[in-house]
Amino acid sequence: MKDHHSIILRPIITEKSTRLKKENREVCFEVPRGANKIEIKKAVEQLFKIKVESVRTQNKTGKVRRVGRNSGRTKGWKKAFVKLKEGEKMIEYFEAV
């Protein structure tokens, strides 16, 4: 069993995630590539003391970057969209610090 703090790495705060938070009651987190939906759901429920309706994940590939003539790739990462159940309070990101 992984620690819940090691499952939820950081919140992702973008225009899209802010819109999803307001309209669909969804919050967005960066999670480890090996984390599955069940682990993510349990971690969010334990850390924030709320009920989760569903979890969607998205694997993001690293971008190709160049420095002079050398090219490399940034590391890939995983994004989780967590939908909260109706009636649950909205997550404020600084609560589980």
Buried (B, 14 or more C-beta within 10 A) or exposed (E): EEEBEEBBBEBBEEEEBEEBBEEEBBBBBBBBEEBEBEBBBBBBBBBBEBEBEEBEBEEEEEEEEEEEEEEEEEEEBBBBBBBBEEEBEEBEEEEBE
